[in-house]
Amino acid sequence: MLQQECALLDLLVCPKSKSPLSRVGDALQSAEGLRYPLLDGVPILRDTSGGEVRHEGPLEVWSGYEPTIAFMLDSLPPNEVILDLGSGNRALDNPRIIRSDICLTAHVDVVADAHALPFKDNSIGMVYATAVFEHLHSPWVAAQEIWRVLKPGGYALVDCNFVFPFHGFPAVYFNASAEGLRRLFCQFTELQVMAAPWQMPSFTIETVLGEYLRFFKAESAEELRFAEALKNLRHHPLRSFDARFAQADAQRIAAAVTYFGTKQPEGSETLLPAPLLHLWQRDTALQARYERPADLLPSNEAPMSNLLHWAATDGRAVHPELDAWYHACKPFSKGRFVP
């Protein structure tokens, strides 16, 4: 086994026993003797007794992340591990982002089940899960697994469909409102629950009408006129109208909602570097600019900014203690299992 494999292997555990894994030929093996195959260098760390999981159609290849999400992920210190849970077929291969999915795709690092994550306790800096929770048969179990694998101070950034048609694979089990996500992640310290710009009511109308028209079998002249009226409605610039909704109102009919919170068992844990936290605590101007220091959501400034981003850019340029911390910080790089 090459040294480059070690970073990822050191994070992995048996999804059943949670014991460490070791490389044995073309598989990973637990202390109890449970074996998990490596297919093209990708560990299959889920129960496969029910057969292979297949999506209902070809998966779209994603080249990256929506800009706000990318900014939040990039803001984390370089030594923090990010788990993209339900990554699908995301071609972007960032060395510190572990792409995990229930299916083996061309662009996945670990095949795993969200209900039994194959990662050590307190080992992950952020779990990002989009378009996943509506497809989980036991989302409360997955939420507890996210809590388990996150470091104290680590982040959960999770969304779930709300007013949205049945779709996808293996099924849609639960849609969740903002209050539903709050309940699922009630152990966490909430930073924000929102309907993101790509989850607003316009997407509800577009998707519901699209599915309605797909299955509506118009026959009479009146039915055909009605179908044409619905098609015309979808041609309106619906997304430009989302600005007319207050956030609280939008959440009542949003296509999806997003939960963003942090794991704080004692109420104060943080991933902020110690010199940055000390600097913020004694700098009133910095406190006024970033009222919630742990929040990764960008401020309303242009360009986007949060405290960690400031620390890694302008902050370290003028504060030697910050520059020394970032200089000494060893970036995480997951490596690959060599077949």
C-alpha positions in Angstrom: 0.0 0.0 0.0 1.4 3.4 -1.0 1.7 6.1 1.6 -0.8 8.3 -0.3 -3.6 5.9 0.7 -3.1 6.4 4.4 -5.0 9.6 4.9 -8.3 8.2 3.8 -7.7 4.8 5.4 -7.0 6.4 8.7 -10.5 7.9 8.7 -12.4 4.7 7.8 -14.1 2.2 10.0 -16.3 -0.8 9.5 -19.9 0.5 9.1 -21.2 -2.3 11.3 -18.7 -2.6 14.2 -17.1 0.8 13.8 -13.7 -0.9 14.3 -10.7 0.2 12.3 -10.0 -1.2 8.8 -6.8 -2.5 7.3 -5.9 -3.2 3.7 -5.8 -6.9 2.8 -5.2 -7.5 -0.9 -8.2 -6.2 -2.9 -10.3 -5.5 0.2 -10.5 -3.6 3.5 -11.0 -5.8 6.5 -12.2 -5.1 10.1 -10.8 -6.6 13.3 -13.8 -8.9 13.3 -12.9 -10.3 9.9 -15.6 -8.5 7.9 -14.3 -7.8 4.4 -15.3 -4.9 2.1 -14.1 -5.0 -1.6 -12.1 -2.3 -3.3 -13.5 -1.8 -6.8 -11.1 0.2 -9.0 -9.6 1.5 -5.8 -13.0 2.6 -4.3 -14.0 0.9 -1.0 -17.5 -0.5 -1.0 -18.4 0.1 2.7 -22.1 -0.7 2.9 -24.2 -3.8 3.2 -24.5 -5.3 -0.3 -26.6 -8.3 0.7 -29.6 -6.8 -0.9 -27.8 -6.6 -4.3 -26.4 -3.7 -6.2 -28.0 -0.3 -6.0 -28.8 1.3 -9.3 -30.1 4.8 -10.0 -33.2 4.8 -12.2 -31.3 6.7 -15.0 -27.9 8.0 -15.9 -26.6 10.5 -13.3 -25.7 14.0 -14.4 -22.0 14.8 -14.0 -21.6 17.8 -11.7 -18.5 19.9 -12.3 -18.5 21.7 -8.9 -20.6 23.4 -6.3 -22.9 26.4 -6.3 -20.8 29.5 -5.6 -22.1 30.1 -2.1 -21.6 26.4 -1.1 -18.1 26.4 -2.7 -17.2 29.5 -0.7 -18.3 27.9 2.6 -16.4 24.7 1.9 -13.2 26.7 0.9 -13.5 28.8 4.1 -12.7 25.8 6.4 -9.1 25.6 7.5 -7.1 23.4 5.1 -6.6 20.6 7.7 -10.3 20.0 8.0 -12.0 17.0 6.2 -15.2 17.6 4.3 -17.6 14.7 3.6 -19.8 15.2 0.5 -22.6 12.8 1.5 -24.6 11.7 -1.5 -22.2 13.3 -4.0 -23.5 11.5 -7.0 -21.3 11.9 -10.0 -19.3 15.0 -9.0 -16.3 15.3 -11.2 -14.5 17.9 -9.0 -11.9 16.0 -7.1 -10.7 18.2 -4.2 -8.1 16.4 -2.1 -9.8 17.2 1.2 -13.4 16.5 0.1 -14.4 12.8 0.4 -17.1 12.1 -2.2 -19.5 9.4 -0.8 -22.6 7.9 -2.4 -24.8 4.8 -2.1 -23.8 3.9 -5.7 -20.4 3.4 -7.3 -20.0 6.1 -9.9 -17.1 7.3 -12.0 -16.5 10.1 -9.5 -16.8 8.7 -5.9 -14.2 8.0 -3.2 -16.3 5.8 -0.9 -19.5 3.9 -1.4 -21.5 4.1 1.8 -24.9 4.3 3.4 -25.9 7.5 5.2 -27.5 5.3 7.9 -24.2 3.6 8.8 -21.3 6.0 7.9 -17.9 4.2 7.7 -16.0 7.0 9.4 -14.5 7.4 12.8 -16.2 9.3 15.6 -15.2 13.0 15.7 -13.2 12.9 12.5 -14.9 15.1 10.0 -15.0 19.0 9.8 -18.1 19.4 7.7 -20.8 17.1 6.3 -22.5 18.5 3.2 -25.6 16.6 2.0 -27.7 17.9 -0.8 -30.7 16.1 -2.4 -30.2 13.2 0.0 -32.4 13.3 3.1 -35.7 12.9 1.2 -34.4 9.6 -0.1 -33.5 8.2 3.3 -35.8 5.6 4.9 -34.6 6.6 8.4 -33.4 10.2 8.2 -33.2 10.5 12.0 -30.6 7.7 12.0 -28.6 9.5 9.4 -28.8 12.7 11.4 -27.4 10.9 14.4 -24.6 9.4 12.2 -23.7 12.9 11.0 -23.5 14.0 14.7 -21.2 11.0 15.5 -18.7 11.5 12.8 -18.4 15.3 13.1 -15.7 16.8 15.2 -16.9 19.0 18.1 -17.3 22.4 16.4 -17.9 20.7 13.0 -20.6 21.7 10.6 -23.7 20.1 9.1 -25.0 21.6 5.9 -28.0 19.6 4.8 -31.0 20.2 2.7 -34.3 18.4 2.0 -37.1 18.7 -0.4 -40.3 20.3 0.9 -42.9 21.1 -1.7 -41.5 19.0 -4.5 -42.8 16.0 -6.6 -41.8 12.4 -6.1 -38.6 11.7 -8.0 -35.2 10.0 -7.9 -33.9 6.8 -6.4 -34.4 4.6 -4.5 -37.6 6.5 -3.4 -38.8 9.6 -1.7 -39.6 8.7 1.8 -40.0 12.0 3.6 -40.1 15.7 2.6 -39.2 18.1 5.4 -40.2 21.7 6.3 -37.9 24.0 8.1 -39.3 22.8 11.4 -38.9 19.2 10.2 -35.1 19.8 9.7 -34.8 21.6 13.0 -36.3 18.5 14.7 -34.0 16.1 12.8 -30.9 18.2 13.9 -32.1 19.3 17.3 -28.8 18.2 18.9 -27.0 20.8 16.8 -26.5 24.5 17.5 -28.5 26.1 14.7 -26.7 28.8 12.6 -29.4 29.2 10.0 -32.4 27.5 8.4 -33.3 28.9 5.0 -34.7 28.5 1.6 -31.7 29.0 -0.6 -31.9 31.0 -3.8 -32.1 27.7 -5.8 -34.9 26.4 -3.5 -37.4 29.2 -3.7 -41.1 29.0 -4.7 -40.3 29.5 -8.4 -38.7 26.0 -8.3 -41.8 24.6 -6.6 -44.0 25.9 -9.4 -41.6 24.8 -12.2 -41.2 21.3 -10.9 -44.9 20.7 -9.8 -46.2 22.0 -13.1 -43.6 20.1 -15.1 -44.6 16.8 -13.4 -48.3 17.7 -13.7 -48.0 18.2 -17.5 -45.9 15.1 -17.9 -48.6 12.8 -16.5 -51.8 14.8 -17.5 -53.4 13.1 -20.4 -55.4 15.9 -22.0 -58.0 14.8 -24.5 -60.9 17.3 -24.7 -60.5 20.8 -26.2 -61.0 22.3 -22.7 -58.2 20.0 -21.3 -55.9 20.9 -24.1 -56.5 24.6 -23.5 -55.8 24.1 -19.8 -52.5 22.3 -20.5 -51.5 25.1 -22.8 -52.2 27.7 -20.2 -50.0 25.8 -17.7 -47.2 25.6 -20.3 -47.5 29.4 -20.8 -47.3 30.0 -17.1 -44.0 28.2 -16.9 -42.6 30.6 -19.5 -42.9 33.5 -17.1 -39.6 34.6 -15.5 -40.6 32.9 -12.3 -37.2 33.0 -10.6 -37.1 36.8 -10.9 -40.3 36.9 -8.8 -38.7 35.1 -5.8 -37.5 38.5 -4.5 -41.1 39.4 -3.7 -41.2 36.8 -0.9 -39.9 37.3 2.6 -37.8 34.4 3.7 -40.3 33.2 6.3 -43.1 33.2 3.7 -40.9 31.5 1.0 -40.2 28.6 3.4 -44.0 27.8 3.5 -43.9 26.8 -0.2 -40.2 26.4 -0.9 -39.1 23.5 -3.2 -36.5 22.6 -0.5 -35.1 24.0 2.7 -31.5 24.0 4.1 -30.3 23.5 7.6 -26.9 24.8 8.7 -25.7 24.0 12.2 -22.6 23.1 14.3 -21.9 20.3 16.7 -21.4 21.8 20.2 -21.9 19.1 22.9 -20.7 21.6 25.6 -22.0 24.7 23.8 -18.7 26.4 22.9 -16.7 24.0 20.6 -15.3 25.6 17.4 -13.1 24.8 14.5 -11.8 28.4 14.5 -8.0 28.4 15.0 -7.1 29.5 18.5 -5.2 32.6 17.5 -8.2 33.7 15.3 -10.6 33.2 18.2 -8.4 35.2 20.6 -8.0 38.0 18.0 -11.8 38.2 17.5 -12.4 38.3 21.2 -10.3 41.4 21.7 -11.1 43.2 18.5 -14.4 45.1 18.7 -14.2 46.1 15.0 -13.9 42.5 14.0 -16.7 41.5 16.3 -18.9 44.1 14.7 -18.1 42.9 11.2 -18.5 39.2 12.0 -21.1 39.0 14.8 -21.2 35.2 14.8 -17.6 34.1 14.4 -18.3 30.4 13.6 -20.8 31.2 10.9 -19.5 30.2 7.4 -22.4 31.7 5.5 -21.0 34.8 3.7 -21.8 38.2 4.9 -23.6 40.7 2.7 -20.3 42.2 1.6 -19.0 42.0 -1.9 -16.9 40.0 -2.5 -18.2 37.3 -0.1 -16.6 37.1 3.3 -16.7 35.4 6.7 -14.3 35.4 9.6 -12.4 32.3 8.5 -12.1 33.6 4.9 -10.8 36.9 6.3 -8.3 35.1 8.5 -6.9 33.1 5.6 -6.6 36.2 3.4 -6.4 39.7 4.7 -6.1 38.7 8.4 -2.9 36.6 8.0 -1.4 39.4 5.9 -1.4 41.8 8.9 -1.4 39.4 11.9 1.8 37.3 12.2 0.1 34.9 14.7 -2.5 34.0 12.1 0.1 33.6 9.3 2.2 31.4 11.5 -0.9 29.2 12.3 -1.8 28.8 8.6 1.8 28.2 7.6 2.1 25.4 10.2 -1.3 23.9 9.3 -0.9 20.6 7.3 -3.6 20.4 4.6 -5.5 17.1 4.5 -5.2 15.1 1.3 -7.3 11.9 1.1 -5.1 10.1 -1.4 -6.3 7.0 -3.4 -6.3 3.3 -2.9 -4.1 1.8 -5.6 -5.8 -1.2 -7.2 
